[in-house]
Amino acid sequence: MAYQTESSVTESWGSVEFRATIEDHSLVKSLQAILKEIDDQYERERQSLITALPDTCVKDRALFMLESRYYQRRENYLRELAALEGL
């Protein structure tokens, strides 16, 4: 077991406390809720395409386009969330 000085324990506790405060922030919660909704919508659309389209290159292309759009939609929200959590 490594020896920790009192100051390093305090710094660790302080960063944990700060992180908990940031995670409780209403903007962070809103961004997380938006990302969850995007994830849920993507999964519903993906399942719909998988069951509705026959196994063809059209299906593959539709799934590729859906996934591409999914990542584009998430990008800005993830960037904002990362900036808030990096404070």
C-alpha positions as CSV (number, residue, x, y, z in Angstrom):
1,M,0.0,0.0,0.0
2,A,1.4,3.4,-0.9
3,Y,1.9,6.1,1.7
4,Q,-0.2,9.2,1.0
5,T,0.4,12.6,2.6
6,E,-2.4,14.5,4.1
7,S,-2.2,17.1,1.3
8,S,-2.6,14.5,-1.4
9,V,-5.6,13.0,0.3
10,T,-7.2,16.5,0.7
11,E,-6.5,17.2,-3.0
12,S,-8.0,13.9,-4.0
13,W,-11.1,14.5,-1.9
14,G,-11.4,18.1,-3.2
15,S,-11.4,16.9,-6.8
16,V,-14.0,14.2,-6.1
17,E,-16.2,16.8,-4.4
18,F,-15.8,19.2,-7.3
19,R,-16.6,16.5,-9.8
20,A,-19.7,15.6,-7.9
21,T,-20.8,19.3,-8.0
22,I,-20.2,19.5,-11.7
23,E,-22.1,16.3,-12.4
24,D,-25.1,17.7,-10.4
25,H,-25.1,20.9,-12.5
26,S,-28.4,21.4,-14.4
27,L,-26.6,22.0,-17.7
28,V,-24.7,18.8,-17.4
29,K,-27.9,16.9,-16.6
30,S,-29.6,18.5,-19.6
31,L,-26.7,17.5,-21.9
32,Q,-26.7,14.0,-20.5
33,A,-30.5,13.7,-21.1
34,I,-30.2,15.0,-24.6
35,L,-27.4,12.4,-25.3
36,K,-29.5,9.6,-23.9
37,E,-32.5,10.6,-26.1
38,I,-30.2,10.7,-29.2
39,D,-28.9,7.2,-28.2
40,D,-32.4,5.9,-27.7
41,Q,-33.7,7.3,-30.9
42,Y,-30.7,5.9,-32.8
43,E,-31.3,2.5,-31.4
44,R,-35.0,2.6,-32.3
45,E,-34.3,3.7,-35.9
46,R,-31.5,1.1,-36.2
47,Q,-33.8,-1.7,-35.1
48,S,-36.5,-0.5,-37.4
49,L,-34.2,-0.5,-40.4
50,I,-32.8,-3.9,-39.5
51,T,-36.3,-5.5,-39.4
52,A,-37.8,-3.5,-42.3
53,L,-35.2,-3.8,-45.0
54,P,-34.0,-7.0,-46.6
55,D,-30.3,-7.9,-46.4
56,T,-29.0,-5.8,-49.3
57,C,-26.5,-3.1,-50.0
58,V,-29.4,-0.6,-49.5
59,K,-29.8,-1.8,-46.0
60,D,-26.0,-1.5,-45.4
61,R,-26.0,2.0,-46.8
62,A,-29.0,3.1,-44.8
63,L,-27.4,1.8,-41.6
64,F,-24.2,3.5,-42.4
65,M,-26.0,6.8,-43.0
66,L,-27.9,6.4,-39.8
67,E,-24.8,5.8,-37.8
68,S,-23.0,8.7,-39.4
69,R,-25.9,11.1,-38.6
70,Y,-25.9,9.7,-35.1
71,Y,-22.3,10.6,-34.4
72,Q,-22.7,14.0,-36.0
73,R,-25.7,14.8,-33.7
74,R,-23.8,13.7,-30.6
75,E,-20.5,15.5,-31.4
76,N,-21.5,19.1,-30.2
77,Y,-23.2,17.8,-27.1
78,L,-20.2,15.7,-26.2
79,R,-17.8,18.6,-26.8
80,E,-19.9,20.8,-24.5
81,L,-20.1,18.2,-21.8
82,A,-16.4,17.5,-21.9
83,A,-15.7,21.3,-21.6
84,L,-18.0,21.5,-18.5
85,E,-16.5,18.4,-16.9
86,G,-13.0,19.7,-17.6
87,L,-13.5,22.8,-15.5
